Amino acid sequence: MQLSINSISKRYDRGRKAALHQFTSHLTPGIYGVLGPNGAGKSTLMNLITDQIQPDEGEILFNGQHISRLGENYRELLGYMPQQQGIYREFTGRRFLWYMAALKGLPTAQAKTRIDELLSIVNLTQDADTKLAAYSGGMKQRILIAQALLNDPDLLIMDEPTAGLDPKERIRIRNFISTIALNKIVVIATHVVSDIEFISKEILLMKEGALILQDDPVNLLSCMEGHVHEVHTSEAELPLLQARFKVSSILSDREGIWARIVHDQPLLNLETRAVKPNLEDVYLRYFQD
């Protein structure tokens, strides 16, 4: 199973603005984290993969076949969780899933079994007959995950699945995604580093519509060795340090202030200690100007 994205470009504003430019990637079963700041082109990429919009250039193939030509056959193997929670507030969770099952063309008996299974999996059985208007943000995200899984898709696309959630809900959803990723291609678009750091097979870094790097997390972090340190400084000197380096965190203790910095140039005349890089450091290196 393979999703091939071959040199796709997409422009808006009558061709003046390129939301995506010559984007190429090849995905096989596993979780892929698409990471980049707002405006990087992540949502445009998701809309192209789900065949909601068409590229101006290039093509997207699933197992060697153009997704637009696959048509209904492609939609049968696709699950999509959009970023916006555009759900029917007067529907109950159960009715919403029945509605989505009908749109996906699931037979009644299969839909009933699948809905019951998914309500249990996303921990919403007790709230299944509550109106969606009363759902918390995390519950709405979970019901959207459930609808994306109704047809047991081979390809699961998730656009900002933890947007606006508290840390507890974010961890719950992240762990859930990792358990359902077997034998599926799962693409998660986000700008929240912690959502994908420990569950992704590969990370795709996007900036201004371009893919600037794709690699597994181990390789990304190994490239950061020697480029992340904590520097001992004072409150008075901290602004000068922030002007010179990319500072990812600041820790105060009895000894003063330790600033975690990402750097490429040598650290001269500074009291430092080496620290283990993380994906936030990678993000800072590529995306903070």
C-alpha positions in Angstrom: 0.0 0.0 0.0 1.5 3.4 -1.0 0.3 7.0 -1.4 2.5 8.8 -3.9 2.4 12.6 -4.1 4.3 13.6 -7.2 5.3 17.3 -7.7 2.0 18.8 -6.8 1.4 22.6 -6.7 -1.7 24.6 -5.8 -2.2 28.3 -6.3 -4.9 30.6 -5.1 -5.7 34.3 -5.8 -5.7 33.7 -9.6 -2.3 32.1 -9.5 -0.5 34.8 -7.6 -0.2 32.8 -4.3 1.3 29.3 -4.2 -0.1 27.4 -1.2 1.9 24.3 -2.3 4.9 24.2 -4.6 6.3 21.1 -6.2 5.5 18.9 -3.2 6.7 15.3 -3.5 6.4 12.5 -0.9 5.8 8.7 -0.8 4.0 7.2 2.1 3.5 3.5 3.2 1.7 2.1 6.3 2.5 4.0 9.5 2.0 7.4 11.1 3.4 10.5 9.3 3.5 13.8 11.1 3.2 16.9 8.8 4.7 19.7 10.9 4.8 23.4 10.1 3.6 26.8 11.2 0.2 28.2 10.3 0.2 29.1 6.6 2.7 26.4 5.7 0.2 24.6 3.4 -0.7 21.7 5.6 -4.5 22.1 5.2 -4.2 22.5 1.4 -2.2 19.3 1.3 -4.9 17.5 3.3 -7.6 18.8 1.0 -5.6 17.6 -2.0 -5.0 14.1 -0.6 -8.7 13.8 0.2 -9.6 14.8 -3.4 -11.6 17.8 -2.3 -9.6 20.1 -4.5 -7.4 19.4 -7.5 -3.7 20.3 -7.9 -2.7 22.8 -10.6 0.3 20.6 -11.3 1.4 17.1 -10.4 -0.6 14.0 -9.4 -1.5 12.0 -6.4 -1.6 8.2 -6.8 -2.9 5.4 -4.5 -1.3 2.1 -5.3 -0.3 3.5 -8.6 -3.7 4.8 -9.6 -4.8 8.4 -9.8 -7.1 9.2 -6.9 -9.5 11.3 -9.0 -10.0 8.4 -11.4 -10.5 6.0 -8.5 -13.5 8.1 -7.5 -15.9 6.2 -5.2 -13.4 3.4 -4.8 -10.9 5.9 -3.3 -13.5 7.3 -0.9 -14.3 3.8 0.3 -10.8 3.4 1.6 -10.4 6.9 2.9 -11.1 8.3 6.4 -10.9 12.1 7.0 -11.0 14.1 10.2 -11.2 17.8 9.3 -9.8 20.6 11.3 -13.1 22.4 11.7 -15.7 20.9 14.0 -18.6 21.5 11.6 -21.0 19.0 13.2 -24.7 19.2 13.6 -25.3 20.5 17.1 -28.8 19.0 17.4 -27.6 15.5 16.5 -26.7 13.1 19.3 -23.3 11.4 18.9 -25.0 8.2 17.9 -27.3 9.9 15.3 -24.3 11.7 13.9 -22.4 8.4 13.3 -25.5 6.9 11.7 -25.7 9.9 9.4 -22.1 9.6 8.4 -22.4 5.8 8.0 -25.3 6.5 5.5 -23.2 9.0 3.6 -20.4 6.4 3.4 -22.8 3.8 2.1 -22.4 1.3 5.0 -25.0 -1.5 5.1 -27.3 -1.1 8.1 -26.1 -4.3 10.0 -22.5 -3.3 9.4 -23.1 0.3 10.5 -24.8 -0.8 13.8 -21.9 -3.0 14.7 -19.3 -0.5 13.7 -20.9 2.4 15.5 -21.2 0.5 18.8 -17.5 -0.6 18.5 -16.3 2.9 17.8 -18.3 4.5 20.5 -16.6 2.2 22.9 -13.2 2.7 21.4 -13.4 6.5 21.7 -14.9 6.2 25.2 -18.3 7.9 24.3 -20.7 5.0 24.9 -22.3 6.7 27.9 -22.6 10.0 26.0 -23.8 8.5 22.7 -27.3 9.8 23.1 -26.3 13.3 24.3 -26.6 16.2 21.8 -23.3 17.3 20.2 -24.0 20.8 21.4 -23.3 19.6 24.9 -20.1 17.8 24.0 -16.7 19.2 25.2 -14.0 20.1 22.7 -12.3 16.8 23.4 -15.5 14.8 23.0 -16.2 16.5 19.6 -12.7 15.6 18.5 -13.3 12.0 19.5 -16.6 11.7 17.7 -14.9 13.1 14.6 -12.2 10.5 14.9 -15.0 7.8 15.2 -16.7 9.0 12.0 -13.4 8.9 10.1 -13.0 5.3 11.1 -16.5 4.0 10.3 -15.4 2.4 7.0 -12.1 1.0 8.6 -10.0 3.1 6.1 -6.7 2.1 4.7 -5.8 5.8 4.5 -6.6 8.1 7.5 -6.1 11.8 7.2 -6.3 14.0 10.3 -6.0 17.8 10.2 -5.1 19.3 13.6 -6.7 16.4 15.6 -5.9 18.0 19.0 -6.5 21.6 18.2 -7.9 23.5 21.2 -7.7 20.5 23.6 -6.4 20.5 27.1 -3.2 18.4 27.8 -5.1 15.4 29.2 -7.4 15.2 26.1 -4.4 15.7 23.8 -2.5 12.8 25.4 -5.7 10.6 25.3 -6.2 11.2 21.5 -2.5 10.9 20.7 -2.3 7.5 22.4 -5.5 6.4 20.7 -4.2 7.3 17.2 -1.0 5.2 17.9 -3.2 2.1 18.6 -5.2 2.3 15.4 -2.3 2.9 13.0 -1.5 -0.7 12.3 -1.8 -1.5 8.6 -3.0 2.0 7.8 -1.4 5.1 6.3 -2.1 7.8 8.9 -1.3 11.4 8.0 -1.5 13.9 10.9 -1.1 17.6 10.0 -0.3 19.8 13.0 1.8 22.6 14.4 1.8 21.0 17.9 5.1 19.2 18.1 4.2 16.9 21.0 1.3 15.4 19.0 3.7 13.6 16.7 7.1 13.4 18.3 6.8 9.9 19.8 4.3 8.2 17.5 5.5 9.1 14.0 7.2 6.8 11.6 8.4 9.9 9.7 8.2 13.7 10.1 7.5 16.0 7.1 8.6 19.6 7.7 6.7 22.1 5.6 7.4 25.8 5.2 5.7 28.3 2.8 4.1 25.5 0.8 7.3 23.5 0.3 8.5 20.2 1.8 11.9 21.1 3.3 12.7 17.8 5.0 11.3 14.3 5.5 12.9 11.8 7.8 12.4 9.6 10.8 12.5 11.2 14.2 15.8 9.5 15.2 17.6 10.9 12.2 16.1 14.3 12.7 17.3 14.4 16.3 20.7 12.9 15.6 21.3 15.9 13.2 20.7 18.2 16.2 23.5 16.7 18.3 25.9 19.5 19.3 23.5 22.2 18.3 21.4 22.3 21.6 22.8 23.6 24.9 21.7 25.3 28.0 23.5 28.5 28.7 24.0 30.0 32.2 23.1 33.7 32.2 21.6 36.4 34.3 18.4 38.3 34.0 20.2 41.4 32.7 22.1 39.3 30.0 19.1 37.3 28.9 17.8 39.8 26.3 21.2 39.8 24.7 21.2 36.0 24.5 17.7 36.0 23.0 18.9 38.4 20.4 21.8 36.2 19.4 20.2 32.7 19.6 17.0 30.8 19.2 15.9 30.3 22.8 13.4 27.4 23.3 13.0 27.6 27.1 14.2 29.4 30.2 14.7 27.8 33.6 15.4 29.6 36.8 17.2 28.0 39.7 19.4 28.8 42.7 22.3 29.3 40.3 20.5 31.8 38.2 19.0 31.4 34.8 19.6 28.5 32.3 18.4 29.3 28.7 18.0 26.4 26.3 19.3 27.5 22.9 19.5 26.1 19.4 22.6 27.3 17.6 24.8 26.6 14.6 27.7 28.9 15.4 30.3 28.0 18.1 29.5 29.1 21.7 32.4 31.2 22.8 32.9 32.6 26.3 29.7 31.1 27.6 29.0 28.7 30.4 27.1 25.9 28.8 25.9 22.3 29.4 24.9 19.9 26.7 21.3 18.7 26.6 19.5 16.0 24.6 17.7 17.4 21.5 14.0 17.0 21.1 11.6 17.7 18.2 10.8 21.2 19.5 14.5 22.0 19.0 14.2 20.8 15.3 11.0 22.9 14.9 12.8 26.0 16.3 15.8 25.5 14.1 13.8 25.4 10.9 10.8 27.7 11.7 11.8 30.5 14.0 13.2 33.4 12.0 
